[in-house]
Amino acid sequence: MAGSSEEGQVIGCHSVDAWTQQLEKGNESKKLIVVDFTASWCGPCRFIAPFLAELAKKFTNVIFLKVDVDELQSVAQDWAVEAMPTFVFVKEGTIIDKVVGAKKEELQQKLEKHVATASA
């Protein structure tokens, strides 16, 4: 059963409904959510995708979501995404941080910082 409840993976949201469901689930569980706004034609997005998958395996208490900006344009607009990749950190419905660009170190540092804060 390949569902979105599996731990340690990046969950692709391919509809606005799926996106809303995942956000609500994350907010209810009070888990940190990291959203990867990406595009199939974006080189840096493809470059960082395996790294994000590794982070998802390492930080199993964090929900990792992936949104293709061409597929869900309304979501990208709602979240004011202007460059790909953009990683948005969400906690209980609030944007708490953001990384714009395929910056591995910055992404990992912010993730570790917010995970530490979340479990404190």
C-alpha positions as CSV (number, residue, x, y, z in Angstrom):
1,M,0.0,0.0,0.0
2,A,1.9,3.1,-1.2
3,G,0.2,5.9,0.7
4,S,1.2,9.3,2.0
5,S,1.6,7.9,5.5
6,E,5.0,6.3,4.8
7,E,7.8,7.7,6.8
8,G,11.0,9.0,5.3
9,Q,9.8,10.1,1.9
10,V,9.0,13.2,0.0
11,I,5.2,13.3,-0.7
12,G,4.3,14.7,-4.1
13,C,1.1,16.8,-4.1
14,H,-0.5,16.6,-7.5
15,S,-3.8,18.3,-6.8
16,V,-5.0,21.2,-4.6
17,D,-7.0,18.8,-2.6
18,A,-4.0,16.6,-1.9
19,W,-2.0,19.7,-1.0
20,T,-4.7,20.9,1.4
21,Q,-5.1,17.5,3.0
22,Q,-1.3,17.1,3.6
23,L,-1.1,20.6,5.1
24,E,-4.0,20.0,7.4
25,K,-2.6,16.7,8.5
26,G,0.7,18.3,9.3
27,N,-0.9,21.2,11.2
28,E,-3.0,18.8,13.3
29,S,0.0,16.6,14.2
30,K,2.0,19.8,14.9
31,K,4.9,18.5,12.9
32,L,7.3,20.6,11.0
33,I,6.4,20.7,7.3
34,V,9.0,21.4,4.6
35,V,7.6,22.2,1.2
36,D,9.7,21.9,-1.9
37,F,8.3,24.2,-4.7
38,T,9.8,22.7,-7.8
39,A,9.5,22.4,-11.6
40,S,10.3,19.6,-14.0
41,W,12.3,21.9,-16.2
42,C,14.4,23.3,-13.4
43,G,18.0,22.0,-13.3
44,P,18.8,23.1,-9.7
45,C,15.5,21.4,-8.6
46,R,16.6,18.1,-10.1
47,F,20.1,18.6,-8.6
48,I,18.7,19.0,-5.0
49,A,15.9,16.3,-5.2
50,P,18.1,13.4,-4.1
51,F,19.5,15.5,-1.2
52,L,16.0,16.3,-0.1
53,A,15.1,12.6,-0.2
54,E,18.1,11.8,2.0
55,L,16.9,14.5,4.5
56,A,13.4,13.0,4.5
57,K,14.9,9.6,5.5
58,K,17.0,11.2,8.2
59,F,14.3,13.4,9.7
60,T,11.3,11.1,9.9
61,N,9.4,13.4,12.3
62,V,9.3,16.1,9.6
63,I,6.7,16.0,6.7
64,F,8.3,16.7,3.3
65,L,6.0,17.8,0.5
66,K,6.8,18.5,-3.1
67,V,4.7,20.8,-5.3
68,D,5.3,21.3,-9.0
69,V,4.6,25.0,-9.7
70,D,3.4,24.2,-13.2
71,E,1.0,21.6,-11.9
72,L,-0.4,23.6,-9.0
73,Q,0.0,27.2,-10.2
74,S,-2.6,28.5,-7.8
75,V,-0.7,27.1,-4.8
76,A,2.6,28.6,-6.0
77,Q,0.9,32.0,-6.4
78,D,-0.8,31.7,-3.0
79,W,2.6,31.1,-1.4
80,A,4.3,33.9,-3.4
81,V,6.9,31.5,-5.0
82,E,9.0,33.4,-7.5
83,A,12.0,31.1,-7.9
84,M,12.7,27.4,-8.0
85,P,13.5,25.6,-6.0
86,T,11.9,27.3,-3.0
87,F,11.7,25.5,0.3
88,V,9.1,26.7,2.8
89,F,9.1,25.7,6.4
90,V,5.7,25.6,8.0
91,K,4.7,25.0,11.6
92,E,1.1,24.8,12.7
93,G,-0.1,26.7,9.6
94,T,2.5,29.5,9.8
95,I,5.5,30.0,7.5
96,I,8.5,30.1,9.8
97,D,11.4,30.1,7.3
98,K,12.3,29.8,3.7
99,V,15.3,28.8,1.5
100,V,15.4,30.0,-2.1
101,G,17.7,28.1,-4.4
102,A,19.4,24.7,-4.3
103,K,21.4,25.5,-1.2
104,K,22.2,22.2,0.5
105,E,24.0,23.6,3.5
106,E,21.4,26.3,4.3
107,L,18.5,23.8,3.8
108,Q,20.1,21.3,6.2
109,Q,21.0,24.0,8.8
110,K,17.5,25.5,8.9
111,L,16.0,22.0,9.0
112,E,18.2,21.1,12.0
113,K,17.4,24.4,13.7
114,H,13.6,24.0,13.4
115,V,13.6,20.3,14.3
116,A,15.6,21.2,17.5
117,T,13.1,24.0,18.3
118,A,10.1,21.8,17.5
119,S,11.2,19.0,19.9
120,A,12.4,21.4,22.7
